[in-house]
Structures are given as structure tokens and as C-alpha cells.
């Protein structure tokens, strides 16, 4: 099979027939063998009824229905488990992603050799309240991940099948699929300018809180990529530095008192100095951080994932 199209959706019943017809037309025009996997993420409208009807009319249509709303990442994860096509295309169900982009995305994967191609909606039909935070978010993601993409969160992406079978999407990590792929060893990541369509039906399902969550998820991914199997390198180093600084500060406070006593000048008790308590706090926090790193090392050494590596070739 050439292409698998994975479409996560939540309450998009109105757009599904049109999206299906559009995808089907593009596939037939290019003689692709394909499947379309609709993942209903706990939809409360009649989205599933529409999917069932489409599946009866077209054998290429498959569906997955969640009992409740879990989020876009779990929907993509379940869709990726079912895909059979050599190239996997993801797109949103709201008709803002154009299926006409599929042939070129497919060519970039199969002919240009990309592992992942991300869409870039260079011209968007969104209000300033959404586009400005998006630009700031993408600039931060480029800096942290080292991947030069303009639009990390674009739903229209193409993957080599082995990529989606090698990475785990969870939480809200769908925003960072290129980073997840890079961490798994798939570093040939490209970008294609795609057309952004104005929303035709319904309303957006995402609020401004996604930008806050996005930054937190990015920090989580960065930390796990750097220190997941070596937590002592982070907690142990930071804890040791804080303990040493606190210990030196205690010595300085005590030395100042001893010098004052030696020369006969007035002095205060060590416990009357605020610096003493700051130093003591630093030592305690440093010790706790060091212990956190030690416990993290124990957990990492007993993890079943500690020696799991992505092997590209073997003879």
C-alpha cells in the first residue's frame, strides 16, 4: 500500500464527507493505493455515524472510536498502530489542510529521501491573537530542538512508515513529532509550504492554553532527551553545586564571627545572620537534589527501556 492517511477528529461530522471525497479524488487521480483512518476522539456529535457510512461506501475507510476525549496525541498514536501504507500522512479533519498537497509530500518521502516532511502554512487565515503566539512558540521550538522548521504544530505532515512505528506519541506531544523523530534517530526532516484553508464548519477545539502547555511539553522533551537515562548528571551536578555554595557560605559566616572575636570588635551570633539560614537552605536543597538524582539513577538502571536502541542495519 502506498499511503495511509490518519485523520484525528473531534466533533467534525459536517466536514467528513467532503474531506473523504477530496482525499479519494486526489488518490484516484494519482493512482495511489491507500487507506483513510478516521480516529474519533470521543466525539459527541454524529461523527462516528458518518464514519460508519463512509466505511460501508468505501473499503479504504477505516475508523477508531474512543469512548471519551483523550486528545490529539492518543488519537494519532492509535492511528499509527493501524497504518499499513509506506508513507503516512496526517491531517486535521476541519478542511484547513488541503489533500491536494499529498502527492508532493509523498514524492518528497519516496524520492527525496526525507524521513519526515512538515507542512508550513506560510499564509494563515487566523487572527493576530493566534498567529503572534504561534510565531513565538515556533521560534522557541527551533532554538531548543535545533530543527529549522517554521511551523511545528501544522497538522499536515508526511512520514516514512518506520518513523511512526518507532516513536511513541503521548500527552500533547503531537506538536513535537519532528523532535520525537529526531530523538529516535530520523534526522532527515524537511518542510513544505502548504495552503491554509479557512475553516468551513464548526469552531476550533484549541484555546490559548495550548501555548502554555506547549512550552511545558517542550521542556519535558528536552529534559528527557538529555537526562532520561542519566538523571544524576542533572540533579547530582546541580545538587552538588548548591551544597558546596551553601557550605562555603556557612564557613564565611563563621569565619567572620571568629575574626571579629579575635580583633575584639562587636559581633553577632551566627544564628542571627540571615546569610546563615540561606546557606543552610542551599545545603539542604542541594542534598535533596543529589538524592533525587541518585533515586533517578536507580529507577533508570531498572527500567526495561535502558538498553533499547534503534538499530538501522544489521548483517
Number of C-alpha atoms within 10 A of each C-alpha: 12 16 25 26 26 28 25 28 25 23 21 24 23 17 18 21 14 14 20 18 13 15 18 19 14 16 20 11 9 10 10 14 13 22 24 24 25 26 28 26 25 20 19 15 13 12 24 24 11 17 24 14 13 19 17 12 10 14 10 15 20 19 19 18 17 15 11 11 15 13 17 23 20 22 27 24 20 17 25 24 11 15 22 16 17 17 26 29 25 24 22 19 24 26 20 21 24 17 22 15 17 23 15 13 28 22 13 20 22 16 10 12 13 21 25 28 23 26 26 22 21 13 11 13 14 13 8 9 9 13 13 11 14 18 13 11 20 17 16 14 24 16 10 14 18 11 16 15 21 22 22 25 22 19 22 25 26 29 28 22 20 13 21 24 13 15 16 19 21 14 11 18 21 25 21 19 22 26 26 22 21 20 16 16 16 20 15 15 20 22 20 19 14 19 18 19 16 13 15 11 13 12 10 9 8 8 8 11 8 13 16 11 13 19 14 13 19 21 14 13 20 16 13 13 15 14 15 17 18 19 23 22 16 17 22 22 16 17 24 18 17 22 24 15 17 24 16 14 20 20 14 15 18 15 13 15 17 13 12 13 13 9 8 9 9 8 12 11 9 16 11 9 11 11 16 20 16 14 23 18 15 21 24 16 18 24 20 17 22 25 16 18 22 18 14 20 18 13 14 16 14 10 12 9 10 13 9 8 9 10 7 7 5 4 2
